[in-house]
Amino acid sequence: MLATAGFITGYIIPFILVLSLLVFVHEMGHYLVGRWSGIRVTAFSIGFGPELFGFTDGHGTRWKLSLIPLGGYVKFYGDEDAASRPGHERLDAMTEAERAETLAGAALWKRAATVAAGPVANFLLAIAIFAVLFGVYGRMIADPVVSEVRPDSAAAEAGLQPGDRLMALDGSKIRTFDDVRRYVSVRPEARIIVTIERGGKEMDVPVVPRRSEITDQFGNKIEMGLIGIVTNEQSGNFRHVTYTPVQAVHQGVIETGQIISGTFRYIGNLVTGRMKADQLGGPVRVAQASGQMATLGIAAVIQLAAVLSVSIGLLNLMPVPVLDGGHLLFYAIEAVRGKPLGAGAQEVAFRIGLAMVLSLMVFATWNDISNLIG
Protein backbone atom coordinates (compact mmCIF):
# COMPACT_ATOMS: atom_id res chain seq x y z
CA MET A 1 0.00 0.00 0.00
CA LEU A 2 2.79 2.43 0.95
CA ALA A 3 4.72 1.54 -2.21
CA THR A 4 1.65 2.23 -4.33
CA ALA A 5 1.03 5.56 -2.62
CA GLY A 6 4.69 6.49 -3.09
CA PHE A 7 4.51 5.63 -6.80
CA ILE A 8 1.40 7.78 -7.25
CA THR A 9 2.76 10.80 -5.36
CA GLY A 10 6.32 10.43 -6.62
CA TYR A 11 5.70 9.65 -10.28
CA ILE A 12 2.09 9.88 -11.44
CA ILE A 13 1.16 13.22 -9.87
CA PRO A 14 4.29 15.10 -11.08
CA PHE A 15 3.76 13.60 -14.54
CA ILE A 16 0.11 14.64 -14.72
CA LEU A 17 0.85 18.15 -13.45
CA VAL A 18 3.71 18.72 -15.89
CA LEU A 19 1.90 17.27 -18.88
CA SER A 20 -1.35 19.11 -18.10
CA LEU A 21 0.48 22.43 -17.96
CA LEU A 22 2.14 21.82 -21.33
CA VAL A 23 -1.10 20.65 -22.94
CA PHE A 24 -2.96 23.66 -21.55
CA VAL A 25 -0.42 26.08 -23.03
CA HIS A 26 -0.46 24.27 -26.38
CA GLU A 27 -4.24 24.25 -26.66
CA MET A 28 -4.48 27.82 -25.38
CA GLY A 29 -2.35 28.86 -28.35
CA HIS A 30 -4.90 27.30 -30.70
CA TYR A 31 -7.78 28.80 -28.73
CA LEU A 32 -6.53 32.39 -28.56
CA VAL A 33 -5.52 32.66 -32.21
CA GLY A 34 -8.67 30.85 -33.30
CA ARG A 35 -10.89 33.24 -31.35
CA TRP A 36 -8.90 36.22 -32.66
CA SER A 37 -9.51 34.87 -36.18
CA GLY A 38 -13.27 34.79 -35.61
CA ILE A 39 -13.49 30.99 -35.32
CA ARG A 40 -15.96 29.63 -32.79
CA VAL A 41 -14.57 27.17 -30.24
CA THR A 42 -17.01 24.54 -28.96
CA ALA A 43 -14.72 22.64 -26.56
CA PHE A 44 -11.42 23.06 -24.72
CA SER A 45 -10.38 19.83 -23.04
CA ILE A 46 -7.42 18.80 -20.92
CA GLY A 47 -7.34 15.05 -21.37
CA PHE A 48 -9.31 12.70 -23.60
CA GLY A 49 -12.31 10.47 -23.08
CA PRO A 50 -15.27 11.01 -20.75
CA GLU A 51 -15.58 14.40 -19.08
CA LEU A 52 -14.88 14.48 -15.35
CA PHE A 53 -16.14 18.01 -14.82
CA GLY A 54 -16.36 21.31 -16.65
CA PHE A 55 -18.39 24.41 -17.44
CA THR A 56 -19.67 26.30 -20.46
CA ASP A 57 -18.69 29.95 -20.83
CA GLY A 58 -20.67 32.80 -22.34
CA HIS A 59 -19.22 32.14 -25.82
CA GLY A 60 -20.52 28.55 -25.86
CA THR A 61 -17.15 26.93 -25.22
CA ARG A 62 -17.19 23.86 -22.98
CA TRP A 63 -14.10 23.93 -20.74
CA LYS A 64 -13.53 20.48 -19.30
CA LEU A 65 -11.16 18.08 -17.62
CA SER A 66 -11.36 14.59 -19.11
CA LEU A 67 -10.52 11.15 -17.80
CA ILE A 68 -7.35 10.23 -19.74
CA PRO A 69 -4.60 12.80 -18.94
CA LEU A 70 -2.42 12.10 -21.98
CA GLY A 71 -3.12 15.18 -24.07
CA GLY A 72 -5.96 17.51 -24.87
CA TYR A 73 -7.71 19.29 -27.68
CA VAL A 74 -9.56 22.36 -28.85
CA LYS A 75 -12.60 21.55 -30.96
CA PHE A 76 -13.73 24.22 -33.39
CA TYR A 77 -17.23 24.75 -34.68
CA GLY A 78 -17.79 22.48 -37.68
CA ASP A 79 -15.06 19.99 -36.79
CA GLU A 80 -15.87 16.31 -37.05
CA ASP A 81 -13.72 15.34 -34.06
CA ALA A 82 -10.96 16.46 -31.69
CA ALA A 83 -8.35 16.20 -34.47
CA SER A 84 -10.06 19.13 -36.28
CA ARG A 85 -11.10 16.91 -39.16
CA PRO A 86 -13.70 18.90 -41.10
CA GLY A 87 -17.24 17.55 -41.02
CA HIS A 88 -17.97 18.02 -44.73
CA GLU A 89 -21.66 17.10 -44.62
CA ARG A 90 -22.23 19.43 -41.69
CA LEU A 91 -20.32 22.24 -43.40
CA ASP A 92 -22.32 21.84 -46.60
CA ALA A 93 -25.56 22.22 -44.64
CA MET A 94 -24.46 25.47 -42.97
CA THR A 95 -25.41 28.98 -43.99
CA GLU A 96 -22.65 31.28 -45.20
CA ALA A 97 -22.64 33.11 -41.84
CA GLU A 98 -22.33 29.86 -39.90
CA ARG A 99 -19.56 28.56 -42.13
CA ALA A 100 -17.59 31.78 -41.58
CA GLU A 101 -17.29 30.81 -37.90
CA THR A 102 -15.71 27.42 -38.67
CA LEU A 103 -12.04 26.57 -39.02
CA ALA A 104 -12.63 25.23 -42.54
CA GLY A 105 -14.44 28.43 -43.53
CA ALA A 106 -11.71 30.82 -42.34
CA ALA A 107 -9.16 32.38 -44.65
CA LEU A 108 -6.20 30.12 -45.38
CA TRP A 109 -3.71 32.26 -43.44
CA LYS A 110 -6.03 32.34 -40.42
CA ARG A 111 -6.33 28.56 -40.46
CA ALA A 112 -2.55 28.19 -40.71
CA ALA A 113 -1.98 30.70 -37.90
CA THR A 114 -4.52 28.96 -35.66
CA VAL A 115 -2.98 25.54 -36.19
CA ALA A 116 0.63 26.75 -35.85
CA ALA A 117 -0.18 28.66 -32.66
CA GLY A 118 -0.16 25.49 -30.54
CA PRO A 119 3.45 24.46 -31.23
CA VAL A 120 4.56 28.10 -31.17
CA ALA A 121 3.03 28.47 -27.71
CA ASN A 122 5.07 25.46 -26.55
CA PHE A 123 8.28 27.00 -27.87
CA LEU A 124 7.49 30.35 -26.24
CA LEU A 125 6.76 28.58 -22.94
CA ALA A 126 10.12 26.82 -23.09
CA ILE A 127 11.91 30.11 -23.78
CA ALA A 128 10.07 31.74 -20.86
CA ILE A 129 10.92 28.87 -18.49
CA PHE A 130 14.58 28.85 -19.42
CA ALA A 131 14.70 32.66 -19.15
CA VAL A 132 13.28 32.51 -15.62
CA LEU A 133 15.70 29.76 -14.60
CA PHE A 134 18.69 31.63 -16.01
CA GLY A 135 17.51 34.90 -14.50
CA VAL A 136 16.87 33.45 -11.03
CA TYR A 137 19.56 30.81 -10.71
CA GLY A 138 22.16 31.73 -13.33
CA ARG A 139 24.35 28.77 -14.21
CA MET A 140 27.76 27.21 -13.76
CA ILE A 141 30.03 27.26 -16.80
CA ALA A 142 33.53 26.03 -17.59
CA ASP A 143 35.96 26.98 -20.34
CA PRO A 144 36.44 24.33 -23.07
CA VAL A 145 39.94 23.44 -21.92
CA VAL A 146 41.09 19.82 -21.70
CA SER A 147 42.48 18.67 -18.36
CA GLU A 148 42.55 14.95 -19.17
CA VAL A 149 42.27 12.73 -22.24
CA ARG A 150 40.85 9.29 -21.52
CA PRO A 151 43.08 6.42 -22.65
CA ASP A 152 42.00 4.60 -25.82
CA SER A 153 39.35 7.25 -26.51
CA ALA A 154 38.47 9.02 -29.76
CA ALA A 155 40.27 12.13 -28.46
CA ALA A 156 43.43 10.13 -27.66
CA GLU A 157 43.33 8.54 -31.10
CA ALA A 158 43.01 11.99 -32.70
CA GLY A 159 45.96 13.35 -30.71
CA LEU A 160 44.22 15.80 -28.37
CA GLN A 161 46.28 16.69 -25.32
CA PRO A 162 45.75 18.15 -21.83
CA GLY A 163 45.90 21.93 -22.04
CA ASP A 164 44.27 22.11 -25.47
CA ARG A 165 41.56 24.76 -25.71
CA LEU A 166 38.71 23.87 -28.02
CA MET A 167 37.83 26.90 -30.14
CA ALA A 168 35.30 25.58 -32.67
CA LEU A 169 33.51 22.45 -33.80
CA ASP A 170 32.94 22.12 -37.55
CA GLY A 171 33.62 25.84 -37.82
CA SER A 172 31.06 26.85 -35.18
CA LYS A 173 32.62 28.77 -32.28
CA ILE A 174 32.18 27.36 -28.80
CA ARG A 175 32.46 29.16 -25.48
CA THR A 176 31.92 26.57 -22.77
CA PHE A 177 32.74 22.93 -22.10
CA ASP A 178 29.01 22.22 -22.10
CA ASP A 179 28.87 23.42 -25.72
CA VAL A 180 31.30 20.62 -26.57
CA ARG A 181 29.22 18.02 -24.76
CA ARG A 182 26.02 19.10 -26.50
CA TYR A 183 27.57 19.08 -29.96
CA VAL A 184 29.39 15.77 -29.60
CA SER A 185 26.62 13.83 -27.84
CA VAL A 186 24.28 13.87 -30.86
CA ARG A 187 27.02 13.04 -33.40
CA PRO A 188 28.17 9.50 -32.68
CA GLU A 189 30.34 8.04 -35.43
CA ALA A 190 30.22 11.34 -37.35
CA ARG A 191 33.51 13.03 -38.27
CA ILE A 192 33.93 16.37 -36.47
CA ILE A 193 36.60 18.95 -37.24
CA VAL A 194 37.79 20.26 -33.86
CA THR A 195 39.65 23.55 -33.94
CA ILE A 196 42.02 23.73 -30.98
CA GLU A 197 44.49 26.24 -29.62
CA ARG A 198 47.79 24.72 -28.51
CA GLY A 199 50.88 26.72 -27.65
CA GLY A 200 49.37 29.91 -29.05
CA LYS A 201 48.61 28.32 -32.44
CA GLU A 202 45.32 27.08 -33.87
CA MET A 203 44.99 23.77 -35.68
CA ASP A 204 42.19 21.57 -36.97
CA VAL A 205 41.94 18.01 -35.68
CA PRO A 206 39.44 15.48 -37.06
CA VAL A 207 37.70 13.46 -34.33
CA VAL A 208 35.05 10.73 -34.65
CA PRO A 209 32.95 10.44 -31.45
CA ARG A 210 32.29 6.89 -30.36
CA ARG A 211 28.78 5.67 -29.72
CA SER A 212 28.70 4.98 -26.01
CA GLU A 213 26.16 4.02 -23.38
CA ILE A 214 26.30 5.85 -20.07
CA THR A 215 24.27 5.47 -16.89
CA ASP A 216 22.87 8.61 -15.26
CA GLN A 217 22.43 9.21 -11.53
CA PHE A 218 19.05 7.46 -11.55
CA GLY A 219 20.36 4.33 -13.27
CA ASN A 220 18.87 5.18 -16.69
CA LYS A 221 20.97 4.08 -19.65
CA ILE A 222 21.54 6.78 -22.27
CA GLU A 223 23.21 6.37 -25.65
CA MET A 224 25.32 9.26 -26.96
CA GLY A 225 28.52 10.24 -28.69
CA LEU A 226 31.67 10.68 -26.58
CA ILE A 227 35.22 11.70 -27.48
CA GLY A 228 36.78 11.11 -24.06
CA ILE A 229 37.94 14.48 -22.77
CA VAL A 230 37.54 15.89 -19.26
CA THR A 231 37.99 19.29 -17.69
CA ASN A 232 38.44 20.22 -14.04
CA GLU A 233 37.98 23.27 -11.85
CA GLN A 234 41.50 24.54 -12.45
CA SER A 235 41.67 24.05 -16.23
CA GLY A 236 38.05 24.91 -16.92
CA ASN A 237 37.90 27.94 -14.62
CA PHE A 238 34.56 26.86 -13.17
CA ARG A 239 32.40 29.88 -12.35
CA HIS A 240 28.83 30.93 -11.70
CA VAL A 241 27.40 33.48 -14.13
CA THR A 242 24.26 35.59 -13.72
CA TYR A 243 22.12 37.23 -16.38
CA THR A 244 20.08 40.38 -16.75
CA PRO A 245 16.44 39.85 -17.82
CA VAL A 246 17.30 40.58 -21.47
CA GLN A 247 20.32 38.25 -21.36
CA ALA A 248 18.21 35.56 -19.69
CA VAL A 249 15.64 35.69 -22.50
CA HIS A 250 18.45 35.51 -25.06
CA GLN A 251 19.87 32.46 -23.31
CA GLY A 252 16.36 30.97 -23.23
CA VAL A 253 16.11 31.35 -27.00
CA ILE A 254 19.53 29.74 -27.46
CA GLU A 255 18.69 26.86 -25.14
CA THR A 256 15.39 26.18 -26.91
CA GLY A 257 17.10 26.33 -30.29
CA GLN A 258 19.74 23.85 -29.16
CA ILE A 259 17.07 21.40 -28.02
CA ILE A 260 15.30 21.71 -31.38
CA SER A 261 18.51 21.19 -33.38
CA GLY A 262 19.54 18.31 -31.12
CA THR A 263 16.17 16.63 -31.65
CA PHE A 264 16.46 16.85 -35.43
CA ARG A 265 20.00 15.50 -35.19
CA TYR A 266 18.74 12.58 -33.09
CA ILE A 267 16.06 11.79 -35.68
CA GLY A 268 18.75 11.86 -38.36
CA ASN A 269 20.83 9.44 -36.28
CA LEU A 270 17.88 7.07 -36.07
CA VAL A 271 17.46 7.14 -39.85
CA THR A 272 21.16 6.53 -40.47
CA GLY A 273 21.44 3.87 -37.78
CA ARG A 274 23.92 5.79 -35.62
CA MET A 275 21.57 5.52 -32.65
CA LYS A 276 19.09 2.87 -31.63
CA ALA A 277 15.35 3.52 -31.63
CA ASP A 278 15.03 2.17 -28.08
CA GLN A 279 15.87 5.67 -26.84
CA LEU A 280 12.37 6.79 -27.88
CA GLY A 281 10.16 7.06 -24.81
CA GLY A 282 6.45 7.29 -24.20
CA PRO A 283 4.23 8.31 -21.28
CA VAL A 284 5.73 5.75 -18.88
CA ARG A 285 9.25 7.08 -19.38
CA VAL A 286 8.05 10.67 -19.11
CA ALA A 287 6.31 9.80 -15.83
CA GLN A 288 9.49 8.16 -14.61
CA ALA A 289 11.58 11.20 -15.55
CA SER A 290 9.08 13.54 -13.87
CA GLY A 291 9.32 11.59 -10.63
CA GLN A 292 13.10 11.47 -10.78
CA MET A 293 13.38 15.20 -11.41
CA ALA A 294 10.97 15.85 -8.53
CA THR A 295 13.54 14.35 -6.16
CA LEU A 296 16.02 17.03 -7.26
CA GLY A 297 13.71 19.96 -6.51
CA ILE A 298 11.28 22.27 -8.22
CA ALA A 299 13.91 23.83 -10.50
CA ALA A 300 14.69 20.42 -12.02
CA VAL A 301 10.99 19.71 -12.63
CA ILE A 302 10.54 23.12 -14.26
CA GLN A 303 13.54 22.51 -16.49
CA LEU A 304 12.12 19.13 -17.53
CA ALA A 305 8.83 20.90 -18.34
CA ALA A 306 10.71 23.24 -20.69
CA VAL A 307 12.39 20.34 -22.51
CA LEU A 308 9.09 18.45 -22.80
CA SER A 309 7.36 21.60 -24.05
CA VAL A 310 9.81 21.78 -26.95
CA SER A 311 9.28 18.08 -27.63
CA ILE A 312 5.50 18.48 -27.72
CA GLY A 313 5.82 21.43 -30.09
CA LEU A 314 8.10 19.49 -32.44
CA LEU A 315 5.98 16.32 -32.29
CA ASN A 316 2.88 18.26 -33.28
CA LEU A 317 4.71 19.84 -36.22
CA MET A 318 5.39 16.44 -37.79
CA PRO A 319 3.74 16.45 -41.25
CA VAL A 320 1.32 13.70 -40.25
CA PRO A 321 -2.46 14.09 -40.65
CA VAL A 322 -4.27 14.38 -37.27
CA LEU A 323 -1.27 16.39 -35.99
CA ASP A 324 -0.83 20.15 -36.45
CA GLY A 325 1.93 19.56 -38.97
CA GLY A 326 -0.44 17.49 -41.09
CA HIS A 327 -2.98 20.31 -41.19
CA LEU A 328 -0.24 22.75 -42.16
CA LEU A 329 0.81 20.36 -44.93
CA PHE A 330 -2.78 20.32 -46.22
CA TYR A 331 -2.83 24.12 -46.16
CA ALA A 332 0.46 24.30 -48.06
CA ILE A 333 -0.98 21.98 -50.73
CA GLU A 334 -4.10 24.13 -50.87
CA ALA A 335 -1.99 27.27 -51.33
CA VAL A 336 -0.18 25.65 -54.27
CA ARG A 337 -3.27 24.09 -55.88
CA GLY A 338 -5.55 27.04 -55.23
CA LYS A 339 -8.12 24.72 -53.68
CA PRO A 340 -8.17 22.19 -50.81
CA LEU A 341 -7.76 18.46 -51.23
CA GLY A 342 -10.98 16.57 -51.81
CA ALA A 343 -12.95 15.16 -48.88
CA GLY A 344 -12.05 11.59 -49.85
CA ALA A 345 -8.32 12.27 -50.01
CA GLN A 346 -8.41 14.05 -46.65
CA GLU A 347 -10.30 11.16 -45.06
CA VAL A 348 -7.75 8.61 -46.29
CA ALA A 349 -4.88 10.83 -45.13
CA PHE A 350 -6.42 11.20 -41.65
CA ARG A 351 -6.82 7.44 -41.32
CA ILE A 352 -3.21 6.85 -42.33
CA GLY A 353 -2.05 9.59 -39.98
CA LEU A 354 -4.01 8.12 -37.08
CA ALA A 355 -2.49 4.70 -37.74
CA MET A 356 1.02 6.23 -37.79
CA VAL A 357 0.49 8.09 -34.51
CA LEU A 358 -0.96 5.03 -32.79
CA SER A 359 1.92 2.89 -34.06
CA LEU A 360 4.45 5.37 -32.69
CA MET A 361 2.68 5.43 -29.32
CA VAL A 362 2.66 1.62 -29.14
CA PHE A 363 6.35 1.46 -30.08
CA ALA A 364 7.32 4.11 -27.52
CA THR A 365 5.28 2.41 -24.80
CA TRP A 366 6.90 -0.93 -25.65
CA ASN A 367 10.29 0.74 -25.22
CA ASP A 368 9.13 2.07 -21.85
CA ILE A 369 8.05 -1.37 -20.66
CA SER A 370 11.23 -3.00 -21.97
CA ASN A 371 13.28 -0.38 -20.16
CA LEU A 372 11.45 -1.02 -16.87
CA ILE A 373 11.73 -4.80 -16.95
CA GLY A 374 15.24 -4.73 -18.40
ZIWO-V893237 format. One record per helix or strand of 2 or more residues. SS is the DSSP state (h for helix, s for strand). FROM is the first residue (numbers start at 0). TO is the last residue. If there is no record, write none. Layout:
ss = (SS & SS)
from = (FROM & FROM)
to = (TO & TO)
//
This chain:
ss = (h & s & s & h & h & h & s & s & h & s & s & h & s & s & s & s & s & h & s & h & h & h & h & h & h)
from = (1 & 40 & 61 & 87 & 95 & 107 & 138 & 147 & 153 & 164 & 171 & 176 & 190 & 200 & 209 & 220 & 228 & 232 & 238 & 244 & 276 & 282 & 297 & 323 & 342)
to = (35 & 55 & 75 & 91 & 98 & 136 & 140 & 148 & 157 & 168 & 172 & 184 & 197 & 207 & 214 & 225 & 229 & 235 & 240 & 271 & 278 & 293 & 315 & 336 & 372)
//
